[in-house]
């Protein structure tokens, strides 16, 4: 048993390193969560920790996994579809591995939030370095559109990482404290202007929306919240006036959403065509969808592809991509109403949980245990699965790690609180 505990302690450091591993790409991060998930399966069976497997979220998640796996077996390309669905279960066990480590290692969050903060800080400072010197500390240059990529080199992931991981960093900074740490203010003021300059409109808007939601739902600190928002607006205005190329990204691209026939598109003709193509696939099989990873295979079919008059495009690939760039359209087209309803119901419940938790929290005069922390984690999850924006694929292994981290932390916190209440 001592050998197992020693191995578990070493494995814990891999979990701490996930924010850093994500900077290298999907492989190392995916390898880490796979090892952690496998260990949780082993230790939970060895110690007969069956309560994890009777958890409602676990049962719902396994039901979703069983459904997408079954749907892949009836898709038009079984082997291609199984590439997404077959090993999806690793995310479920990774989530509950976080719960296990949280319950059995008192310093888990303390160490994890420290590594997370250092990672976000490093990525942000490296982004500013690239902004001022045209290359980052590793020598990576900004791409041709003057968009920053930082440590991700030729991959446009900088905005996504900073937005999602900064919000998670804010949440973990509020763990086990009644005050807003200076690190939260530093993260917001450092990253809001950088996200604005990067030009990823979706991530910038989501970040501002997340900060606004946190300001509304957590308790106290009114003047600090108002002052922070004022400084964000001022810094973004200064950037807009200093760098004329930002006008192309935030203003001129709006006019690109209207073609010569005065048709109005969502975001761009390319995005609009992918959205329509995914909707066509949904209409073809609304109940069960086409199966995981089928959008990329079927989007060029005549019955699904979308073409617009007055636009110069490749008729084969215009409405095609690896995914439709919206989580819920991807789910509708590939998993149908059955699969989408599971995710949608969980999302709606989280919104209800957020309002219920915040209202109950604010009605109490004294601060409850980690309520601000729990509220912020809930907001992180809602932002990660926000329906009204473009997104990476629901099954993308790199973005999935970022999406499922706060779910594991939230379940761990709620599980820990429930155990304390039972002991009382």
DOTIKOL-611260 format. One line per field, with one value per residue (C-alpha): x, y, z; residue number from 1. Coordinates in nm, 2 decimals. Layout:
residues N
X <- [X_...]
Y <- [Y_...]
Z <- [Z_...]
n <- [NUM_...]
end
This chain:
residues 424
X <- [0.00_0.29_0.42_0.08_0.07_0.42_0.31_-0.01_0.20_0.41_0.10_-0.03_0.25_0.15_-0.20_-0.03_0.16_-0.15_-0.16_0.20_0.16_-0.12_0.13_0.31_0.00_-0.26_-0.03_0.13_-0.18_-0.39_-0.13_-0.14_-0.51_-0.52_-0.27_-0.46_-0.79_-0.65_-0.51_-0.84_-1.01_-0.75_-0.76_-1.13_-1.18_-0.90_-1.03_-1.40_-1.48_-1.82_-1.98_-1.80_-1.99_-2.33_-2.28_-2.56_-2.32_-2.12_-2.43_-2.54_-2.19_-2.17_-2.51_-2.40_-2.08_-2.28_-2.51_-2.23_-2.05_-2.37_-2.44_-2.09_-2.15_-2.45_-2.28_-2.18_-1.81_-1.78_-1.40_-1.38_-1.66_-1.51_-1.20_-1.40_-1.64_-1.45_-1.21_-1.43_-1.47_-1.12_-1.26_-1.53_-1.28_-1.04_-1.31_-1.36_-0.99_-0.98_-1.25_-1.05_-0.73_-0.92_-1.07_-0.74_-0.47_-0.53_-0.27_-0.40_-0.58_-0.31_-0.04_-0.25_-0.36_0.00_0.11_-0.19_-0.12_0.24_0.14_-0.12_0.13_0.40_0.18_0.05_0.39_0.52_0.23_0.32_0.68_0.57_0.34_0.63_0.92_0.73_0.86_0.83_1.10_1.13_1.17_0.81_0.69_0.33_0.14_0.08_-0.24_-0.05_-0.23_-0.04_0.02_0.28_0.40_0.17_0.37_0.16_-0.15_-0.42_-0.47_-0.34_-0.68_-0.85_-0.60_-0.58_-0.95_-1.04_-0.74_-0.75_-1.11_-1.01_-0.72_-0.95_-1.18_-0.90_-0.76_-1.08_-1.04_-1.04_-1.03_-1.28_-1.09_-1.03_-0.65_-0.43_-0.36_-0.72_-0.69_-0.35_-0.49_-0.79_-0.59_-0.31_-0.51_-0.81_-0.60_-0.39_-0.71_-0.84_-0.52_-0.51_-0.82_-1.01_-1.35_-1.52_-1.26_-1.24_-1.62_-1.64_-1.37_-1.55_-1.88_-1.71_-1.56_-1.90_-2.08_-1.82_-1.87_-2.25_-2.27_-1.99_-2.05_-1.91_-1.62_-1.85_-1.60_-1.32_-1.53_-1.63_-1.28_-1.15_-1.41_-1.32_-0.95_-1.03_-1.24_-0.97_-0.69_-0.89_-0.97_-0.60_-0.50_-0.77_-0.63_-0.27_-0.29_-0.49_-0.50_-0.75_-1.00_-0.98_-1.05_-1.33_-1.50_-1.42_-1.49_-1.85_-1.90_-1.77_-2.08_-2.28_-2.22_-2.30_-2.66_-2.70_-2.74_-2.65_-2.44_-2.36_-1.99_-1.89_-2.01_-1.77_-1.91_-2.27_-2.22_-2.08_-2.37_-2.63_-2.45_-2.46_-2.83_-2.90_-2.74_-2.95_-3.27_-3.17_-3.16_-3.29_-3.34_-3.00_-2.78_-2.51_-2.26_-1.93_-1.68_-1.93_-1.95_-1.61_-1.71_-2.06_-2.03_-1.93_-2.23_-2.48_-2.77_-2.57_-2.32_-2.41_-2.31_-2.38_-2.42_-2.18_-1.90_-1.58_-1.54_-1.43_-1.77_-1.64_-1.49_-1.67_-1.91_-1.67_-1.43_-1.34_-1.64_-1.90_-1.73_-2.02_-2.06_-2.43_-2.46_-2.19_-2.39_-2.72_-2.57_-2.37_-2.56_-2.92_-3.17_-3.10_-2.73_-2.77_-3.05_-2.82_-2.56_-2.83_-3.02_-2.69_-2.61_-2.96_-2.93_-2.59_-2.76_-3.02_-2.76_-2.56_-2.86_-2.97_-2.63_-2.57_-2.91_-2.87_-2.52_-2.61_-2.90_-2.66_-2.48_-2.16_-1.94_-2.00_-1.73_-1.58_-1.91_-1.73_-1.50_-1.79_-1.97_-1.67_-1.61_-1.97_-1.92_-1.61_-1.80_-2.09_-1.83_-1.65_-1.98_-2.14_-2.38_-2.39_-2.03_-1.78_-1.59_-1.35_-1.48_-1.67_-1.44_-1.11_-0.87_-0.68_-0.98_-1.16_-0.89_-0.95_-1.33_-1.34_-1.09_-1.34_-1.61_-1.38_-1.30_-1.66_-1.77_-1.48_-1.59_-1.95_-1.86_-1.63_-1.90_-2.16_-1.92_-1.87_-2.24_-2.30_-2.03_-2.19]
Y <- [0.00_0.24_0.19_0.28_0.59_0.70_0.65_0.85_1.14_1.15_1.13_1.43_1.64_1.55_1.69_2.01_2.04_2.02_2.40_2.39_2.08_2.24_2.50_2.22_2.11_1.83_1.52_1.57_1.70_1.42_1.16_1.30_1.29_0.94_0.82_1.00_0.86_0.50_0.54_0.65_0.35_0.12_0.28_0.32_-0.05_-0.16_0.05_-0.02_0.35_0.28_0.61_0.78_0.55_0.62_1.00_1.14_1.33_1.01_0.82_1.10_1.12_0.75_0.75_1.02_0.82_0.50_0.70_0.86_0.52_0.35_0.63_0.58_0.21_0.31_0.59_0.59_0.56_0.36_0.37_0.75_0.81_0.59_0.81_1.07_0.86_0.54_0.69_0.98_0.80_0.92_1.27_1.13_0.94_1.24_1.45_1.21_1.17_1.54_1.47_1.19_1.39_1.68_1.46_1.29_1.56_1.87_2.08_1.99_2.32_2.53_2.38_2.36_2.72_2.83_2.65_2.77_3.13_3.10_2.94_3.22_3.49_3.34_3.31_3.67_3.83_3.62_3.76_4.12_4.05_3.93_4.24_4.49_4.30_4.10_3.77_3.59_3.46_3.14_3.34_3.27_3.55_3.69_3.57_3.77_3.92_4.09_3.85_3.73_3.36_3.36_3.02_2.85_2.96_2.90_2.79_3.05_2.92_3.21_3.39_3.07_2.97_3.32_3.36_3.02_2.96_3.32_3.27_2.94_3.11_3.38_3.10_2.91_3.23_3.27_2.92_2.92_3.30_3.58_3.85_3.90_3.85_4.09_3.82_3.83_4.21_4.15_3.88_4.09_4.41_4.22_3.99_4.20_4.44_4.15_3.96_4.28_4.32_3.95_4.02_3.70_3.86_3.56_3.50_3.87_3.90_3.57_3.70_4.03_3.84_3.61_3.90_4.07_3.76_3.71_4.07_4.03_3.70_3.70_3.89_4.24_4.45_4.68_4.97_4.73_4.57_4.91_5.03_4.72_4.75_5.12_5.04_4.76_5.00_5.27_5.03_4.89_5.24_5.33_5.01_5.08_5.43_5.31_5.02_5.10_4.73_4.66_4.85_4.59_4.31_4.47_4.71_4.64_4.27_4.36_4.48_4.14_3.99_4.14_4.02_4.19_4.08_4.25_3.91_3.93_3.65_3.53_3.64_3.57_3.39_3.10_3.06_3.10_2.83_2.58_2.66_2.60_2.28_2.14_2.24_2.05_1.75_1.78_1.80_1.49_1.29_1.52_1.25_1.07_1.29_1.17_1.03_1.17_1.32_1.29_1.66_1.67_1.37_1.47_1.85_1.83_1.62_1.79_1.76_1.93_2.18_2.55_2.80_3.17_3.39_3.67_3.51_3.36_3.02_2.66_2.49_2.17_2.31_2.64_2.50_2.23_2.21_1.95_2.08_2.35_2.58_2.58_2.32_2.29_2.29_2.02_1.81_1.86_1.76_1.46_1.35_1.47_1.58_1.29_1.37_1.74_1.74_1.57_1.85_2.12_2.01_2.00_2.36_2.49_2.33_2.50_2.84_2.75_2.64_2.97_3.19_2.97_2.96_3.33_3.43_3.20_3.32_3.69_3.64_3.52_3.79_3.58_3.43_3.06_2.81_2.88_3.01_3.27_2.99_2.76_3.05_3.13_2.77_2.75_3.06_2.91_2.60_2.82_3.02_2.71_2.57_2.90_2.83_3.17_3.19_3.01_2.73_2.45_2.10_1.94_1.64_1.83_1.68_2.00_2.22_1.93_1.93_2.30_2.25_1.96_2.09_2.33_2.06_1.83_2.11_2.20_1.85_1.81_2.12_2.02_1.66_1.79_2.03_1.75_1.53_1.81_1.87_1.50_1.49_1.79]
Z <- [0.00_0.07_-0.28_-0.42_-0.20_-0.32_-0.68_-0.61_-0.46_-0.78_-0.99_-0.81_-0.95_-1.30_-1.22_-1.10_-1.43_-1.66_-1.71_-1.82_-2.03_-2.23_-2.36_-2.55_-2.74_-2.69_-2.66_-2.32_-2.15_-2.30_-2.18_-1.83_-1.79_-1.94_-1.68_-1.40_-1.52_-1.53_-1.18_-1.05_-1.20_-1.04_-0.69_-0.68_-0.75_-0.52_-0.23_-0.32_-0.35_-0.50_-0.39_-0.69_-0.93_-0.77_-0.81_-1.02_-1.25_-1.31_-1.41_-1.64_-1.80_-1.85_-2.01_-2.25_-2.33_-2.39_-2.63_-2.84_-2.85_-2.97_-3.22_-3.37_-3.43_-3.65_-3.84_-4.20_-4.11_-3.79_-3.75_-3.81_-3.57_-3.30_-3.30_-3.10_-2.90_-2.80_-2.55_-2.44_-2.10_-2.00_-1.94_-1.70_-1.49_-1.50_-1.35_-1.07_-1.02_-0.94_-0.68_-0.53_-0.51_-0.36_-0.09_0.00_-0.03_0.18_-0.01_-0.36_-0.44_-0.28_-0.50_-0.81_-0.80_-0.76_-1.07_-1.26_-1.16_-1.27_-1.60_-1.68_-1.57_-1.79_-2.10_-2.05_-2.01_-2.31_-2.51_-2.42_-2.51_-2.85_-2.88_-2.82_-2.99_-3.27_-3.13_-2.80_-2.57_-2.77_-3.10_-3.23_-3.45_-3.46_-3.76_-4.08_-3.95_-3.66_-3.43_-3.13_-3.08_-2.80_-2.68_-2.92_-3.22_-3.54_-3.35_-3.27_-2.92_-2.71_-2.67_-2.58_-2.32_-2.16_-2.14_-2.00_-1.77_-1.64_-1.53_-1.36_-1.20_-1.06_-0.92_-0.75_-0.61_-0.41_-0.26_0.12_0.15_0.24_0.05_-0.32_-0.35_-0.54_-0.79_-0.91_-0.99_-1.15_-1.38_-1.49_-1.56_-1.73_-1.95_-2.06_-2.27_-2.41_-2.51_-2.68_-2.88_-2.98_-3.17_-3.09_-3.05_-2.91_-2.63_-2.54_-2.51_-2.31_-2.08_-2.02_-1.98_-1.73_-1.53_-1.53_-1.41_-1.13_-1.03_-1.02_-0.84_-0.58_-0.26_-0.17_-0.31_-0.51_-0.55_-0.64_-0.91_-1.06_-1.05_-1.22_-1.50_-1.55_-1.59_-1.84_-2.06_-2.04_-2.13_-2.43_-2.56_-2.54_-2.73_-3.00_-3.05_-3.05_-3.29_-3.60_-3.71_-3.43_-3.63_-3.91_-3.66_-3.45_-3.70_-4.06_-4.03_-3.95_-4.30_-4.43_-4.28_-4.56_-4.92_-5.25_-5.23_-4.90_-4.71_-4.35_-4.21_-3.86_-3.80_-4.16_-4.48_-4.39_-4.04_-4.16_-4.42_-4.16_-3.93_-4.21_-4.32_-3.96_-3.94_-4.26_-4.11_-3.80_-4.02_-4.20_-3.87_-3.59_-3.32_-3.33_-3.56_-3.79_-3.54_-3.39_-3.63_-3.92_-3.99_-4.17_-4.38_-4.48_-4.51_-4.88_-4.97_-5.20_-4.96_-4.68_-4.83_-4.85_-5.13_-5.15_-5.46_-5.51_-5.31_-5.46_-5.29_-5.34_-5.39_-5.23_-4.91_-4.84_-4.59_-4.47_-4.17_-3.91_-3.70_-3.73_-3.48_-3.24_-2.96_-2.98_-3.36_-3.36_-3.10_-3.29_-3.62_-3.49_-3.17_-3.25_-3.00_-2.77_-2.72_-2.72_-2.46_-2.20_-2.23_-2.26_-1.94_-1.75_-1.87_-1.77_-1.43_-1.38_-1.45_-1.20_-0.95_-1.00_-0.92_-0.63_-0.48_-0.52_-0.39_-0.09_-0.03_-0.04_0.19_0.47_0.66_0.72_0.46_0.40_0.32_-0.02_-0.17_-0.39_-0.51_-0.60_-0.77_-0.98_-1.08_-1.20_-1.41_-1.56_-1.67_-1.81_-2.01_-2.14_-2.28_-2.37_-2.66_-2.84_-2.97_-3.19_-3.02_-3.07_-3.12_-2.83_-2.87_-2.91_-2.66_-2.58_-2.52_-2.34_-2.07_-2.01_-2.01_-1.76_-1.51_-1.34_-1.35_-1.14_-0.90_-0.86_-0.79_-0.55_-0.36_-0.34_-0.24_0.03_0.17_0.17_0.37_0.62_0.66_0.72_0.99_1.16]
n <- [1_2_3_4_5_6_7_8_9_10_11_12_13_14_15_16_17_18_19_20_21_22_23_24_25_26_27_28_29_30_31_32_33_34_35_36_37_38_39_40_41_42_43_44_45_46_47_48_49_50_51_52_53_54_55_56_57_58_59_60_61_62_63_64_65_66_67_68_69_70_71_72_73_74_75_76_77_78_79_80_81_82_83_84_85_86_87_88_89_90_91_92_93_94_95_96_97_98_99_100_101_102_103_104_105_106_107_108_109_110_111_112_113_114_115_116_117_118_119_120_121_122_123_124_125_126_127_128_129_130_131_132_133_134_135_136_137_138_139_140_141_142_143_144_145_146_147_148_149_150_151_152_153_154_155_156_157_158_159_160_161_162_163_164_165_166_167_168_169_170_171_172_173_174_175_176_177_178_179_180_181_182_183_184_185_186_187_188_189_190_191_192_193_194_195_196_197_198_199_200_201_202_203_204_205_206_207_208_209_210_211_212_213_214_215_216_217_218_219_220_221_222_223_224_225_226_227_228_229_230_231_232_233_234_235_236_237_238_239_240_241_242_243_244_245_246_247_248_249_250_251_252_253_254_255_256_257_258_259_260_261_262_263_264_265_266_267_268_269_270_271_272_273_274_275_276_277_278_279_280_281_282_283_284_285_286_287_288_289_290_291_292_293_294_295_296_297_298_299_300_301_302_303_304_305_306_307_308_309_310_311_312_313_314_315_316_317_318_319_320_321_322_323_324_325_326_327_328_329_330_331_332_333_334_335_336_337_338_339_340_341_342_343_344_345_346_347_348_349_350_351_352_353_354_355_356_357_358_359_360_361_362_363_364_365_366_367_368_369_370_371_372_373_374_375_376_377_378_379_380_381_382_383_384_385_386_387_388_389_390_391_392_393_394_395_396_397_398_399_400_401_402_403_404_405_406_407_408_409_410_411_412_413_414_415_416_417_418_419_420_421_422_423_424]
end
